[in-house]
Amino acid sequence: MRSFILGSDWCTDCDDVVAMRVLCRAHKAGEINLLGVGINTCVDVSVASLYGFLATEGVTDVAVGIDMKSADARRFEPKYQPRLANYAPDKTNADAEDAVRMYRRLIANSPTRVEILEIGFTQVIAGALMSQPDDISPLSGIELFRQKVAKVWMMAGKWDEEGGKEYNFCCHQLTSTNATTFCDNCPIPVTFLGWEVGNTVISGNELPDDDVLKQALIDHGSPNGRSSWDPMLVVLAIIGNEKAAGYSVTRGRARVDASDGSNYFTENAAGPHQYVTKLFDDSYYQKQINDRIS
């Protein structure tokens, strides 16, 4: 069974919660093994709200980490988190492991190569990649990735134009700088799903009114569903094959400008990076997601 670690900003948009539902359902069904979730945007109820949502899904065996250094993100007003936190009122941010350390621990201790899903900001995955040997492993982060990580699946970038800008790369200087570090140093294959792929695919629009996920969408201000950037990336990764999931790929090397998060791509058939383009109309991908979250 394939094992995954998820990184999520878990604050700024509700498509993260839709993606989390997809992963929880796949984990419980034995389709995948979700090892842990790293939160890369720190608000006061980050950990409580994630534990709360996991509790509503009946998932209790997943590690939770957080980047407490991203406290500047508290300028974001949490929308769905306070209600979800009520499902785990005893949890605080102090109950979570440091996210970079959690990545290192889960990667090093996994008996098989893991895959990393990133649907948020980049500082945690870049921090894990550039980490130094410690009590967890004598390997550096780059060595750990090379030996123990099979692939990275990342929702980030806008690949239909040179110099495109997308939130996960350009929201703030922290993520722009670390996106550059990640793209320049990651020693394993990366598949990107960009803003242009998920923007017009609306999911979560068929949920019953008493569904916790439906309420999260309402709290966000998206009662009729939300653009599907994050759940599309997660479904793609679970399927594990771009063509089988309904995409063509463009292969080459991605680059991110550290000053503003703009992204660029140089095509090369032997390159380590690729971005996906939809092969079908939006309803195809909408159904992929809605079937998994209903």
Long-range contacts (C-beta under 8 A, 24 or more apart in sequence): 1-30, 1-31, 1-32, 1-33, 2-32, 2-33, 2-115, 2-150, 2-240, 3-32, 3-33, 3-34, 3-35, 3-110, 3-112, 3-114, 3-115, 4-32, 4-33, 4-34, 4-35, 4-114, 4-115, 4-116, 4-117, 4-237, 5-35, 5-36, 5-37, 5-38, 5-103, 5-106, 5-107, 5-114, 5-115, 5-116, 5-117, 6-34, 6-36, 6-37, 6-38, 6-116, 6-117, 6-118, 6-119, 6-234, 7-37, 7-38, 7-40, 7-99, 7-116, 7-117, 7-118, 7-119, 7-120, 7-124, 7-125, 8-37, 8-38, 8-39, 8-40, 8-119, 8-120, 8-230, 9-39, 9-40, 9-41, 9-73, 9-119, 9-120, 9-121, 9-168, 10-37, 10-39, 10-40, 10-41, 10-46, 10-49, 10-50, 10-81, 10-120, 11-41, 11-43, 11-46, 11-73, 11-76, 11-78, 11-81, 12-41, 12-76, 12-167, 12-171, 13-220, 13-226, 13-230, 14-79, 14-80, 14-204, 14-216, 14-217, 14-219, 14-220, 14-222, 14-226, 15-119, 15-198, 15-203, 15-226, 15-227, 15-228, 15-229, 15-230, 15-231, 16-119, 16-120, 16-230, 17-53, 17-80, 17-213, 17-216, 17-217, 18-203, 18-204, 18-213, 18-217, 18-226, 18-228, 18-230, 18-231, 18-289, 18-293, 19-119, 19-230, 19-231, 19-233, 19-234, 20-50, 20-53, 20-54, 20-57, 21-57, 21-213, 21-231, 21-292, 21-293, 22-231, 22-234, 22-235, 22-238, 22-289, 22-292, 22-293, 23-117, 23-234, 23-238, 24-54, 24-57, 24-58, 24-59, 25-57, 25-292, 25-293, 26-238, 26-292, 27-59, 27-62, 28-57, 28-58, 28-59, 31-238, 32-238, 34-59, 34-62, 35-62, 35-63, 35-106, 35-110, 35-114, 36-62, 36-63, 36-64, 36-65, 36-102, 36-103, 36-106, 37-62, 37-63, 37-64, 37-65, 38-64, 38-65, 38-66, 38-67, 38-99, 38-102, 38-103, 38-124, 39-64, 39-65, 39-66, 39-67, 39-96, 39-99, 39-120, 40-67, 40-70, 40-99, 40-120, 40-121, 40-122, 40-123, 40-124, 41-67, 41-70, 41-73, 41-76, 41-120, 41-121, 42-66, 42-67, 42-68, 42-69, 42-70, 42-71, 42-73, 42-74, 42-93, 43-73, 43-74, 43-76, 43-78, 43-81, 44-74, 44-78, 44-93, 45-78, 45-81, 45-82, 45-84, 45-85, 46-81, 46-93, 46-96, 47-91, 47-92, 47-93, 47-95, 47-96, 48-81, 48-84, 48-85, 48-88, 48-89, 48-91, 48-92, 48-93, 49-78, 49-80, 49-81, 49-82, 49-84, 49-85, 49-88, 50-84, 51-87, 51-88, 51-91, 51-95, 52-84, 52-85, 52-86, 52-87, 52-88, 52-91, 53-84, 53-87, 53-212, 53-216, 55-87, 55-88, 56-84, 56-87, 56-212, 63-97, 63-102, 63-106, 64-95, 64-96, 64-97, 64-102, 65-96, 65-97, 65-98, 65-99, 65-100, 65-101, 65-102, 65-103, 65-124, 66-93, 66-96, 66-97, 66-98, 66-99, 67-98, 67-99, 67-100, 67-123, 67-124, 67-127, 68-93, 68-98, 69-123, 70-121, 70-123, 70-174, 72-172, 72-174, 73-172, 79-219, 79-220, 79-221, 80-215, 80-216, 80-217, 80-219, 80-220, 83-215, 83-216, 83-219, 84-212, 84-216, 87-212, 99-124, 99-127, 100-124, 100-127, 100-128, 100-131, 101-136, 103-127, 103-128, 104-128, 104-131, 104-134, 104-136, 104-137, 104-141, 104-144, 105-136, 107-144, 107-145, 107-148, 107-149, 108-136, 108-137, 108-139, 108-144, 108-148, 110-148, 113-148, 113-149, 113-150, 114-148, 114-149, 114-150, 115-149, 115-150, 115-151, 115-152, 115-153, 115-237, 116-149, 116-151, 116-152, 116-153, 117-153, 117-154, 117-233, 117-234, 117-237, 118-152, 118-153, 118-154, 118-155, 118-156, 118-168, 119-154, 119-155, 119-168, 119-229, 119-230, 119-233, 119-234, 120-168, 121-168, 121-171, 121-172, 121-174, 121-175, 121-178, 122-156, 122-168, 122-169, 122-175, 122-178, 122-179, 122-181, 122-182, 123-174, 123-175, 123-178, 125-152, 125-178, 125-182, 126-178, 126-179, 126-181, 126-182, 127-178, 129-181, 129-182, 129-185, 129-186, 130-181, 130-185, 142-185, 142-187, 145-186, 145-187, 145-188, 146-187, 146-188, 149-188, 150-188, 151-188, 151-189, 151-190, 151-191, 152-186, 152-188, 152-189, 152-190, 152-191, 153-190, 153-191, 153-193, 153-233, 153-236, 153-237, 154-190, 154-191, 154-192, 154-193, 154-233, 155-192, 155-193, 155-194, 155-198, 155-229, 155-230, 155-232, 155-233, 156-192, 156-194, 156-263, 157-192, 157-194, 157-195, 157-254, 157-256, 157-263, 157-275, 158-194, 158-195, 158-196, 158-263, 159-192, 159-194, 159-196, 159-250, 159-263, 159-265, 159-275, 160-194, 160-196, 162-264, 162-265, 163-257, 163-262, 163-263, 163-264, 164-194, 164-195, 164-196, 164-262, 164-263, 165-260, 165-261, 165-262, 165-263, 166-194, 166-195, 166-261, 166-263, 167-195, 169-256, 169-261, 169-262, 169-263, 170-260, 170-261, 170-262, 171-261, 175-261, 176-256, 176-257, 176-258, 176-259, 176-260, 176-261, 177-258, 179-256, 179-258, 179-261, 179-263, 180-255, 180-256, 180-257, 180-258, 182-256, 183-253, 183-254, 183-255, 183-256, 183-273, 184-255, 186-272, 188-272, 189-272, 189-273, 189-274, 190-254, 190-272, 190-273, 190-274, 191-236, 191-237, 191-242, 191-249, 191-273, 191-274, 191-275, 191-276, 192-254, 192-273, 192-274, 192-275, 192-276, 193-229, 193-232, 193-233, 193-236, 193-275, 193-276, 194-275, 194-276, 195-229, 197-229, 197-232, 197-247, 197-276, 197-277, 197-278, 198-227, 198-228, 198-229, 198-230, 198-232, 198-233, 199-227, 199-229, 200-227, 200-282, 201-227, 201-228, 201-232, 201-282, 201-285, 201-286, 201-289, 202-226, 202-227, 202-228, 202-282, 202-286, 203-228, 203-231, 203-286, 203-289, 203-290, 203-293, 204-289, 204-290, 204-293, 205-290, 206-290, 206-294, 207-293, 207-294, 213-293, 228-285, 228-286, 228-289, 231-289, 231-292, 231-293, 232-285, 232-288, 232-289, 235-285, 235-288, 235-289, 235-292, 236-276, 242-274, 242-276, 245-288, 246-278, 246-279, 246-280, 246-284, 246-285, 246-288, 247-276, 247-277, 247-278, 247-279, 248-276, 248-277, 248-279, 249-274, 249-275, 249-276, 249-277, 250-274, 250-275, 250-277
